[in-house]
Amino acid sequence: MKHLLSLSAVLALLWWILSGSTSFKLVGLGIVSVLFTAYVAQRLQAVDRESLPLHMAKRLLGYWPYLLWQIVLSNIAMSRLILSRNPDLDPRIIRVNIRQKSDLGKVVLGNSITLTPGTVTLDFGEDDIEVYAINEEAANGVLSGEMDNRVPVYEEKS
């Protein structure tokens, strides 16, 4: 039940931020759409511990600033690469061992790697991931394992 209430609160806040409206008619329609969406999600049994990881919220809030900073740094590096007369292009595909064991942890890590320009997550293994890197610098950033160490570890409950 707490996941359903949290989903409804997140949807309502997102709707209000994106609409920017305070008129009674639009707020009423927003409430109806949020309730309908939460009802459908509940009926589909799509609201659970993994789809809405409330237990990781505090750790994820601490991770997002790090991720945003890595995205900024990668954008600067890619801008330099694009504007360079002799770009340092040395594309490669690497396999990296990871400490993430749960599907959620692997997805957060894979999406984080893909969000940083110059790298794309291609495949997941049991204890490793396959990543495309545009050059040695990008590959070394993934191989260092810093991002993997900072991703909040999610322990699956049996």
N, C-alpha and C positions, 0 to 999 in steps of 0.2 A: 504494500500500500504506500510506503514512503517513497518508493521509486515512481509510482504513478503521480503522487502529489508533487514530487520534484520535477518530473517531466512537465506537468501542467504549469508549474511556476516558471520554469525555463522558457517554455513556449510562449506564455503570456508576456514575460519580460521581453523576449525577442520580438514578438509581434508589436508590442508597444514602442520599442526602440525604433524598429524599422518603419512603422506607420507614422509615428510622431503625432498622432491624432488624439484629441481629448474629447471629441464630440460624442455625445451619448449614443447616437446611432452606430458610429463606427466602433466604439468601445464594446457595445453590446454584440455586434457582429464578431468582433475579435474574441470575446468570451465564448460565444457559441462555437466558433471554429476551433479554439483551443480545447474545449470540452469534447467536441466531436473527434478531434485528432487523438486525444488521450483515450477516449472510448475505443476507437479503432485499434490503437496500439495495444490496449489491454486485451481486446478480443483476439488479436493476432498473437498474443503472448510474446510480444516484442519488447516488453518492459521488464528487464531483469537486472541482475547485479553486473553483468558484463556490458549490456547495451547502455546503461546509465551508471557508470562506476562512481557512485557517491563516496565510497570508501577511499577513492584515490583523489578526490577533489582537492584536498589541501596540498598533496604532493604535486598534482598537475599544475596548480596555480603557481607553485614555485618553479616548475619546469618551463612554463611558457615564456617568461622573460629570457631565459637562456636560449630557448629555441628561436625567439624573435631576433636576438642578437646574432646568432649563427646565420640566420637568413640574411641579415644586413651585411655581415662580413662576406658571405658567399656572393651576394649581389655585387659588392664592390670588386671582389676578385674576378667575377665574370665580366663586369664592365671593363676592367683593365684588359682582360683577355680579348674582348671584342674590339676594343679601340687600339690594340697593339698592332704595330706594323708587322711584327713576326710573332704571331700568337703561339703560345706554348700548348699546342694541341697534341696530346698523346693519349687517345682514348683507350680505355681498358676495362675489362670486366674482372672483378675481384670477388673472392669468397671470404667472408669474415665470420669468425666465431663470435657468438653473442651469448650474453648471460640470461636473456629473456627466455622464459620457458612457456609462458602462457600465450595463447593466441592474441589476447589484447595487448600484452607487452610488446609482442613482435610487430603488431600492426602500428602501434604508436611509434616504435623505433623506425619501421619501414617508411611510414608517412613522414616522419621528421627528416629522414635522409632525403627523401624525394622532394620535400619542400625547400631544401637548401640547394640553390642553383649549382649545376655542375655535376650532380649525382642523381641517380634514379635507382630505386630498389626494383630488382627484376624478379627475384624468387626467394622463398623462404625454405629452409631445411629444418630439421629437428633442432639443431643447435648452431645453425649458421644462416647467413643470408648472402644472396648474390647481388652485387651492386655494380652498375655502370658508372664510371668516373671519367670526366672529360680530359683530365690530365693527372700527373703524378701528385700535385698538391691536393687535388680533390680526393684522390685515392688515399693519400696519407691521412687526411682528415677523418676518413671513415675507419681506416685501419688502426688509428690511435685508440679507438674504443671509448672516447670521452662521452660521446652522445649516448652510447649504450649504457654507460655507467650512470648517467644522469636521468635516464628514463625511469620513472617510478616503477618499481617491480610490482607486478600484480600476481598474487598467489591465488590460484584457483582453489575453490573449496570443493571437496569431494562429496 
